[in-house]
Amino acid sequence: MTVFSSLSFSADGSTANNTREKHPPFRLSFSANMFHDVNETDIMAALKVWILTVAKDLEIDVDPNPNIQPSITSMIKFAEKNHVSGFAALSTEILELSKHFTFDQIAVGENRGVFGDRYIVLVRADSGINSLEDLKGAAMIEYNSPHMSLGEIWLETELIENGLGKIETFFASSTQTTKPAQVVLPVFFGKKTACLITRDTFEIMGELNPQLGQQLRILEQSPMLITAGFVFIEQPENKGYRDEIIDAMGKLDQNTAGEQLLAMTQSSVIKALPISNMQKSFALIRKHRQLVASIAD
């Protein structure tokens, strides 16, 4: 991995001595699970262009090569051997990483004015289904994307708390697809009994096809949950670089490379929030694990 130390970037891409206070280069480690149905090469290229643009504009040292790791274990090992300023990961992974690192901020994408995702279970309005219990033995289909990382966890928690057991035993079948239309339309046409998707995705589809909103009904809905983001390690010795990068993330819409990243992550803006905003998601994950363990005992 190339590390740019004590260098700043000129307009022509050449380097010059950096007279600012020396810090380790800013570096992020990415979970491979952040990329579903997205060309990993394209998003890494966009990230590299953006980080180099920021480095040049702010005259800060960065590692321009986004590091992608396939597992929590490899992310931790990489961070132990290399100076890492933060991670891009799913909430389930952030909870595990927080056992090894102290985070103080998380940068998350905003969609339609909200930060986070709300999950819904949809059924046909004329199905006669009025509760989760009525879905016993039904065919379920789920949307599969990084935004859905807490979807099954939320739904299975609801099932177990209502004495209905785990997803794998409650439903006759449960399949996944990365195409929203292939999640909603089978329920609309009666080929599947129910589907699990984000409310935001369904609302966008309903705006394009109002019949979906007329024929389908929300059976259950989750609270708003942060499902993924960029978490930053509390590092006083590197606070200057980190804060400048976080500030630049809030201005992604102001340059071409940043706009490309926003489009790829389906966000209109990225904003840094205190890590305390993760508590609701963490509480759900912990409750789910406890409930699953109680069934196994």
C-alpha positions as CSV (number, residue, x, y, z in Angstrom):
1,M,0.0,0.0,0.0
2,T,1.3,3.4,-0.9
3,V,1.5,5.9,2.0
4,F,1.9,9.6,1.3
5,S,3.8,11.1,4.3
6,S,4.8,14.7,4.8
7,L,3.6,15.5,1.2
8,S,1.0,17.9,-0.2
9,F,-0.5,17.8,-3.6
10,S,-0.1,20.6,-6.2
11,A,-2.6,21.3,-8.9
12,D,-0.6,19.3,-11.4
13,G,-0.5,16.3,-9.2
14,S,3.2,16.8,-8.2
15,T,4.2,16.8,-4.5
16,A,5.8,19.5,-2.3
17,N,7.1,19.6,1.2
18,N,4.3,20.0,3.7
19,T,5.1,22.5,6.4
20,R,2.1,21.7,8.5
21,E,2.4,19.7,11.7
22,K,3.3,16.2,10.9
23,H,0.6,13.5,11.5
24,P,0.2,9.9,10.3
25,P,-1.6,9.8,7.0
26,F,-5.4,9.6,7.1
27,R,-6.5,6.1,6.2
28,L,-9.8,4.3,6.1
29,S,-10.5,0.5,6.1
30,F,-13.6,-0.7,4.3
31,S,-15.7,-3.8,5.0
32,A,-16.4,-5.7,1.8
33,N,-19.9,-6.1,3.0
34,M,-20.5,-2.4,2.3
35,F,-20.7,-3.2,-1.4
36,H,-23.8,-5.1,-2.6
37,D,-24.8,-5.0,-6.2
38,V,-22.2,-2.2,-6.8
39,N,-19.1,-2.4,-8.9
40,E,-16.4,-2.4,-6.3
41,T,-13.7,-1.2,-8.7
42,D,-15.8,1.8,-9.7
43,I,-16.5,2.9,-6.1
44,M,-12.9,2.4,-5.1
45,A,-11.8,4.5,-8.1
46,A,-14.2,7.2,-7.1
47,L,-13.1,7.2,-3.5
48,K,-9.4,7.5,-4.6
49,V,-10.2,10.5,-6.8
50,W,-12.2,12.1,-4.0
51,I,-9.6,11.6,-1.3
52,L,-6.8,12.8,-3.5
53,T,-8.8,15.9,-4.4
54,V,-9.4,16.6,-0.7
55,A,-5.7,16.0,0.1
56,K,-4.7,18.5,-2.6
57,D,-7.2,21.1,-1.5
58,L,-6.5,20.9,2.2
59,E,-2.8,20.0,1.9
60,I,-3.0,16.9,4.2
61,D,-1.4,13.5,4.1
62,V,-3.6,10.6,3.0
63,D,-3.3,7.0,1.9
64,P,-5.2,7.3,-1.4
65,N,-5.8,3.5,-1.7
66,P,-9.0,2.5,0.1
67,N,-8.3,-0.7,1.9
68,I,-11.0,-3.4,1.7
69,Q,-11.1,-6.3,4.1
70,P,-13.4,-9.4,3.9
71,S,-14.0,-9.8,7.6
72,I,-14.0,-8.2,11.0
73,T,-10.9,-10.3,12.0
74,S,-8.9,-9.0,9.0
75,M,-10.1,-5.4,9.6
76,I,-8.8,-5.6,13.1
77,K,-5.5,-7.2,12.1
78,F,-4.9,-4.6,9.4
79,A,-5.6,-1.7,11.9
80,E,-3.2,-3.2,14.4
81,K,-0.4,-3.2,11.9
82,N,-1.3,0.1,10.2
83,H,-2.4,3.5,11.4
84,V,-6.1,3.6,10.6
85,S,-8.3,6.7,11.2
86,G,-11.6,4.9,10.8
87,F,-13.7,2.2,9.2
88,A,-16.6,2.0,6.7
89,A,-18.7,-0.8,8.0
90,L,-22.2,-2.2,8.7
91,S,-23.7,-1.6,12.1
92,T,-23.2,-5.2,13.2
93,E,-19.5,-4.9,12.3
94,I,-19.2,-1.5,14.0
95,L,-20.5,-3.1,17.3
96,E,-17.7,-5.7,17.1
97,L,-15.1,-3.1,16.1
98,S,-16.1,-1.0,19.1
99,K,-14.8,-3.8,21.4
100,H,-11.3,-3.0,20.1
101,F,-11.4,0.7,19.2
102,T,-13.0,3.8,20.8
103,F,-15.2,5.7,18.3
104,D,-16.5,9.2,18.8
105,Q,-18.2,10.0,15.5
106,I,-20.1,8.3,12.7
107,A,-20.7,9.8,9.3
108,V,-23.9,8.5,7.7
109,G,-25.8,9.2,4.5
110,E,-29.0,11.1,4.4
111,N,-31.9,9.9,2.3
112,R,-35.1,12.0,1.9
113,G,-34.3,14.1,4.9
114,V,-33.5,11.3,7.4
115,F,-30.4,9.6,8.6
116,G,-31.0,5.8,8.8
117,D,-33.4,3.2,7.6
118,R,-36.9,2.1,8.6
119,Y,-37.9,-1.5,7.7
120,I,-41.4,-2.6,6.7
121,V,-43.2,-5.9,6.1
122,L,-45.6,-5.5,3.2
123,V,-48.6,-7.6,2.3
124,R,-51.5,-7.1,-0.1
125,A,-54.2,-4.9,1.3
126,D,-56.8,-7.5,0.4
127,S,-54.9,-10.4,1.9
128,G,-56.7,-10.6,5.2
129,I,-53.4,-10.7,7.0
130,N,-53.5,-8.5,10.1
131,S,-50.5,-9.6,12.2
132,L,-47.1,-11.3,12.0
133,E,-48.7,-14.5,13.3
134,D,-50.9,-14.6,10.2
135,L,-47.7,-15.1,8.1
136,K,-47.0,-18.5,9.6
137,G,-45.9,-20.8,6.7
138,A,-46.0,-18.0,4.2
139,A,-43.5,-17.2,1.4
140,M,-41.3,-14.2,2.3
141,I,-39.0,-12.3,0.0
142,E,-36.4,-9.8,1.2
143,Y,-34.5,-6.9,-0.3
144,N,-30.7,-7.5,-0.1
145,S,-28.5,-4.4,0.2
146,P,-26.2,-2.8,2.8
147,H,-29.2,-0.7,3.9
148,M,-30.9,-4.0,4.9
149,S,-28.1,-5.1,7.2
150,L,-30.5,-5.0,10.3
151,G,-33.6,-6.0,8.4
152,E,-33.6,-9.7,9.3
153,I,-32.3,-8.9,12.8
154,W,-35.3,-6.6,13.5
155,L,-37.9,-9.0,12.0
156,E,-36.6,-12.0,13.8
157,T,-36.5,-10.1,17.0
158,E,-40.2,-9.3,16.5
159,L,-41.0,-12.9,15.7
160,I,-39.2,-14.3,18.8
161,E,-40.6,-11.7,21.1
162,N,-44.1,-12.8,19.9
163,G,-43.3,-16.4,20.5
164,L,-43.2,-17.2,16.8
165,G,-39.6,-18.5,16.5
166,K,-36.9,-17.8,14.0
167,I,-37.3,-16.7,10.4
168,E,-36.0,-20.0,9.0
169,T,-38.7,-22.0,10.9
170,F,-41.6,-19.6,10.8
171,F,-41.8,-18.9,7.1
172,A,-42.2,-21.7,4.5
173,S,-39.5,-20.0,2.5
174,S,-37.5,-16.8,2.7
175,T,-35.5,-15.6,-0.3
176,Q,-33.5,-12.5,-1.2
177,T,-32.9,-10.3,-4.2
178,T,-30.9,-7.1,-4.8
179,K,-33.6,-5.7,-7.1
180,P,-36.3,-3.7,-5.3
181,A,-38.9,-4.4,-8.0
182,Q,-38.3,-8.2,-7.7
183,V,-39.1,-7.8,-4.0
184,V,-42.3,-5.8,-4.2
185,L,-43.9,-6.9,-7.4
186,P,-44.2,-10.6,-6.4
187,V,-46.3,-9.5,-3.4
188,F,-48.3,-7.1,-5.6
189,F,-49.1,-9.9,-8.1
190,G,-49.8,-12.4,-5.3
191,K,-46.9,-14.7,-6.0
192,K,-45.4,-14.1,-2.6
193,T,-47.3,-13.4,0.6
194,A,-45.1,-10.8,2.1
195,C,-41.8,-8.9,1.6
196,L,-39.2,-7.1,3.8
197,I,-37.8,-3.8,2.4
198,T,-36.8,-0.3,3.5
199,R,-39.7,2.1,3.7
200,D,-37.7,4.7,1.8
201,T,-37.3,2.3,-1.1
202,F,-41.0,1.4,-1.2
203,E,-42.0,5.0,-1.1
204,I,-39.8,5.8,-4.1
205,M,-41.4,2.9,-6.0
206,G,-44.8,4.1,-5.0
207,E,-44.2,7.5,-6.4
208,L,-43.4,5.9,-9.7
209,N,-46.3,3.5,-9.5
210,P,-49.1,4.7,-7.3
211,Q,-50.9,1.4,-7.6
212,L,-48.3,-0.2,-5.3
213,G,-49.3,2.1,-2.5
214,Q,-52.9,1.4,-3.1
215,Q,-52.7,-2.4,-3.3
216,L,-50.0,-3.0,-0.7
217,R,-50.2,-2.4,3.1
218,I,-47.6,-2.0,5.8
219,L,-48.1,-4.9,8.3
220,E,-45.1,-4.1,10.6
221,Q,-42.6,-1.2,10.8
222,S,-39.3,-0.9,12.5
223,P,-37.9,2.2,14.4
224,M,-35.4,4.3,12.5
225,L,-32.0,2.6,12.6
226,I,-28.5,3.5,11.4
227,T,-27.4,0.5,9.4
228,A,-23.9,1.5,8.2
229,G,-21.5,4.4,8.1
230,F,-18.0,5.7,8.5
231,V,-16.9,5.5,12.1
232,F,-13.9,7.5,13.3
233,I,-11.4,6.4,16.0
234,E,-10.9,8.9,18.8
235,Q,-7.3,9.9,18.1
236,P,-6.2,13.2,19.6
237,E,-2.8,13.0,17.9
238,N,-4.5,12.9,14.5
239,K,-7.5,15.0,15.2
240,G,-6.6,17.7,12.7
241,Y,-6.6,15.5,9.6
242,R,-9.6,13.6,10.8
243,D,-11.8,16.6,11.4
244,E,-10.9,18.1,8.1
245,I,-11.8,14.9,6.3
246,I,-15.1,14.7,8.2
247,D,-15.9,18.2,7.2
248,A,-15.1,17.4,3.6
249,M,-17.5,14.5,3.7
250,G,-20.3,17.0,4.4
251,K,-19.4,18.8,1.1
252,L,-19.4,15.8,-1.2
253,D,-22.0,17.4,-3.4
254,Q,-19.6,20.3,-4.2
255,N,-17.3,18.4,-6.6
256,T,-17.7,15.8,-9.3
257,A,-15.9,12.9,-7.5
258,G,-18.0,13.5,-4.4
259,E,-21.3,13.6,-6.4
260,Q,-20.3,10.2,-7.9
261,L,-19.8,8.8,-4.4
262,L,-23.2,10.1,-3.2
263,A,-24.9,8.5,-6.2
264,M,-23.2,5.2,-5.6
265,T,-24.2,5.2,-1.9
266,Q,-27.7,6.4,-2.6
267,S,-27.3,9.4,-0.4
268,S,-28.0,13.1,-0.9
269,V,-25.5,14.2,1.7
270,I,-23.2,12.6,4.4
271,K,-23.2,14.1,7.9
272,A,-21.1,13.3,11.0
273,L,-23.1,12.5,14.1
274,P,-22.0,11.6,17.7
275,I,-21.4,7.8,18.0
276,S,-24.2,7.8,20.6
277,N,-26.6,7.8,17.7
278,M,-25.7,4.1,17.2
279,Q,-27.2,3.0,20.6
280,K,-30.6,2.1,19.2
281,S,-29.0,-0.1,16.5
282,F,-26.6,-1.6,19.0
283,A,-29.4,-2.3,21.5
284,L,-31.4,-4.2,18.8
285,I,-28.4,-6.3,17.8
286,R,-27.7,-7.3,21.4
287,K,-31.4,-8.1,22.1
288,H,-31.5,-10.3,19.0
289,R,-28.5,-12.2,20.1
290,Q,-29.9,-12.7,23.5
291,L,-33.2,-13.9,22.2
292,V,-31.6,-16.3,19.7
293,A,-29.4,-17.7,22.5
294,S,-32.4,-18.2,24.7
295,I,-34.1,-20.3,22.1
296,A,-31.0,-22.4,21.6
297,D,-30.7,-23.1,25.4
